[in-house]
Amino acid sequence: MNHEPQYQNVCSFSALHAAFRKARKAKRGKNGEPAFYLELESNLLDLSDQLRTHAFVPEPYRYFSLHNKKDRVVSVASFRDRVVHHALVAELEPLYEQLFIPTSFACRKGLGMHRALDLAHELSRRNGYFLKLDIRKYFDHISHPLLLGILANDVHDERILWLCDVLLANAGVPGVEPTERRGVPIGNLTSQFWANVYLNRLDQAFARQFTGLPYLRYMDDILIFGFDKDELWSAHGFINSYVDLVLALELKASATVVAPVTEGIPWLGFRVYPGTVRLDHGSRTRFLRKVRGNFLAAANAMDDEMAAVVASAQSIFGHIGHCNSLMFRRSVLARHGRD
């Protein structure tokens, strides 16, 4: 039986307190968390009352640029609004976990990037060709009316849909006029969740149309395997038409690849071969930059900061440990250990 989301579960004090604990995990001491915590009970009661009476108005976002694999503008919601985001997603997630396909890997408990990488490696050994697809500026082009329509098809509490609409109207994606009603801000829990909900329509349609082709999706990165190049090009045509006509999106033509698996599959910052998985060039560069940052942080860290620095370093090395990178990791450690 499907979970039926209820608005009272979003705005109750207990739900908001649980959401506060989740929001605090990554933002302790940052972005307004200390001030919110000082008056925690009062703030949660006020927030609950605002939500119950539909008086809740989101606060303005802060923005900063991230220069990584590609330039992005990341939107930072206030800590108060992050609490609401967590409460909303916590109520919607059980329903959509029953609706999502098992090979949609992004931002889902028990799945994630490494599971997507492992499955791609396994499928590369059992198939001759792959199709790799990416959606052009995906987050910027998610249509608010279409997303709300998808949500309304699954969620029957109008008050939850009201809250989704309020949060979307405040999305404030840089370069997109509010009257366009499109785009969700990069960096938000709700944005990641809604992005999965939006493309779940494509996942389901593809599964009905191409029952024999293994299909993996990590947010807007799509990977499909097969033995017949013509069938993969047919799958490309189907997806290209679907995202255009149904979801008002566009495939990134330069990112479309149909090739033998032996040439290596560009997937989530790695290059997947039937016999091995390697870091791609861009990931090596980003890894080296992060390692240098960690060594500098360790050199300047106070005793009470060292645990966070060590945890960050372990996370970085653990991530690339999912590929054939032992010699690379050893050379990096040897080089920076001497510096």
N, C-alpha and C positions, 0 to 999 in steps of 0.2 A: 504493500500500500504506500503510495507516495506521501511524503511529508507535505503538509499544507501550511505554507508560511502565514503567520498571523502578526498583525501590526503591533498588538499589545506586547508581544514578545520582544519587539525591537525597542520599545520605549519604556519598559519596566526598569526599575532601579537595579534589580539583580542582573538583567541583561546588559545594562550600561556599565555596571561595575565590572563584569566579566570582559566587556569590550575595552574598558580602560586598562585592564591588566595586559591584554594583548597589544594594545596600541603602545603601551609603555615599554614593552620588551626592547624595541629597537630605538626608542626615543627618550630613554631615561636621561634626564638632565638637559634635553634639547627641545627646541621648537615649542616652548610654552608649557612643557610637561611639569617642571617644578612649581610654577604658579598654579596650575590646575590641581596639582596634588595637595598643595597647602590648604585649599578649600574644597577637598575632594567631595565630601558628602553634599555640601551646598551646591557645588557645580553639577553633580550628577542629578540632584533633585530638580534644579533649574532646567537642565537639559531634558529630563523626562517630562516635565510640565510643558516645555516648548513643543516637544514632539507630539504629546497627546492632544494639545490644543491647536496643532498646525501653525504655531507661531514661530517655528524654527526657521531661521534664515542662515545659510552658510556664510562663513567669513571669507574675505578675499584670500586668494592664493599668493604665495611667494614663488618666484621663479629663479632658477639658475641654469646655466649652460653646462652640459656634460660633453666633453670632447673625448670620445672613446673610439670604437670601431666606426661610428658615424656621429656627427654632431646632433645632440638632442637638447631640447629645453625641458627640464624636469620641473613639475609643478608640486609645490609643497603645501598641503592643506594645514590649517591650524590644528593644534593638538585636540582641541574640542571637537572639531569636525572629524578628525581621524577616529575618535571614539564612536561617533555615529556610523562612520563607514564600517567599522568592525562589527558593530551591532547588527547592521543591515545584512552584511555578507554572512554572518553567523546564522541568521534566520533563513536566508535563501539557499545557502550551500547544500544542506541535506537534500532538498528537492532536486537541485541540478546535478548532484552527484549520481542520482538515479537516472538522469537524462543524458549525461555526457557519455561519449563512447570511451572505451577503456584505453584507447591509444591517443587521447588528447592529454598531453603530459604537463603543460605549463601551469604553475601555481595551483597544484592539487596535492593534497596530503597523500604521502606514500608513492608519489610518482616523481615528476621533476626531470631535470636535464639528464642526469646520469642514467636513469631508467630509459629515457628516450634514446640515448647514445648506445646503451647496451642492446636494445632491441634492433636498432638500425644495423649494428655490427652483425647480429645474428642473422637478420634478413639478407644482408649482403652476401652471406655464404650460401644462401638458398635460392637466390634469384640472379638473373643475368644482367638486368638493366634497372635503372632508377630514373624517376622524374622528381626534380626538385623545383619547388615553387615558393614565391614570396609575394606578399601583397604590398603594393606601393603605399607608403606612409599610412599604415593601417590605422593606428590610433587616431590620427587626424581626420579620418574619413568615415568613422562610424556614425551612421545617421541616428540622431536622437529619436525621431518619430518611428523609424523601423525598429530600433532597439526596444522602445517602449511597447510597440506592437508585439514583439516576440515575448517580452516579459508578461504582457497582459494575456497572452495565450496560455501561459503556464501558471501565473500567480493570480489568484482571484480576490485578494483583499485590495480594494481600491486605495486604501490608505498607504500601503506599501508602494503602490505605483505612484501615488502623489509624492512620496519621499524620493523615489528614484528620479522623478521629473524635476523636483526642486534641486537635487544634487547635479543633475545633468545641465540644467539651465545655468548653474554657477560654474560650469566646467572651465570656462575661460581659457581655451586652447590658444596659445599665441599664433597670430596670423589668421585666425578664423573669426569672422564677424559673428556676434551672438545671434543675429537673425538667420544665419545659415543653419543653425541647429545641427551641427555635426562636430565630432571630435570629442575624445575623452583624454584628460591630462595624464601624461606619463608620470608614474611614481605613486599612484594611488591604488590602494587595495581594491576599491570599487571598480576602477578602470580595468585592472587585470581580470577581475571577475566578469565584468560585463563584456570584455573582449572575448572571453571564452564562450559566454552565452551567445553572443552574436554569430560566431563562426560554427557553433554547434549545429545550426541549420544546414550549413554546407556539409559538415561531417555526416549527418544523418542522410542527406540526399545522396552523397557519394556512396555510402554503404549500401543503399538500396539499388543504385545504378550499376555498381562495379563490385559484385560480391566476392570475386576471386582475387582482387588486388590488395595486398597489404598497404595500409594507409596510416601514416603517423603525422600528428600535428603538434608543434610546440609554438603556441600563440599563433603568429601568422606565417611561420615556417612550415611548409608542407612537404612530406617525403613519401613517395609511392614507389613500390617495387613491382617488377613483373619480368616475364620472359620475352614479351613481344613489344618491340618499339612502337609499332603502329597502335597497339592497344594503349600504351602509355600516352601517345599523342592524342588519342581519342579521349583519354581521361583529362588531359590538359584542356582540350576543347570544351568538355563539359564544365570543368571548374571555371574556366575563363568566362563562359556564358553565364554561369550561375552567380558568380560574385558580381558581375556587371548588372544583370537584369534583376536579380532578387535582392542583393545586398548593397548595391550602389558603390561597389569597390572596383579596384583595377589591379590586375596582376602586374608585377614589376617585370617587364619583358627581359631586361638584362640579367635577371636572376634565374630565368627559366633554363633548366638543363635536362636533357635526356641523354644518357650515356651509359656505357657498360660499367658495372660496379667495380671492375678492375682498374678503372681510371681514378678511383677515389671519390667518395661522396662528401661534398662540403656540407657539414651538418653541425650546427651549434658551436662553431669555433674550432671544430676538429675536422680531420680528413679521415673518413672511414673506408678501409679496404677490407676485403674478405679475410685477410690474414692478420691485420693489425689496425690500430687506431692511432693517429698521430695528431699533434697540435698543428693547426695551420699557422701561416706566417704571422697573421695579425694577432692571434692568441699568444704567440711567443713574445711579441713586442709588448702586449698588455701585461703579460705575466712578469716580464723583466721590470717594467715600470712599477708594478705593485710590490715586487720583492725589494726593489731599491727603496720604495717608500716605507716598507716595514723595517728594513735595517736602519734607516734614518730615525724612524719613530722609536725603535728599541734603544738607539744610542742616546736619545733625549728623554726617554720615558722616566717618570717617577715610579717608585715601587708599586704604588696602587694602580698605575696605568699599565704595568707590564703584562698582566694577565690578558687584557684586551688585545694587546699587540701580539702576544703569542697565539691567541685564538685566531686572530686574523691571518697570521702566517700559516697556521695549520690548515685553515680553510683553503687558502690559495694553493698550497702544495697538495692537499687532498683532492682538489678539483682536477688538477692535471694528472693526478695519479690514475685517472680512469683511461689513460692512453699510454702508448709506448713512449715514455718520457724519462725513464730512469737516468740515462746518461746525461740528458739535458738538465735534470734537477741537480744531479751531482756536480756538474760543471758550474751551475749558477751558485750553489752553496759554496763551492771551493773559491770561486772568484770573489764573492762578497764577503766570505769569511776572512779573506786576506786584506780587504779594504779597511 
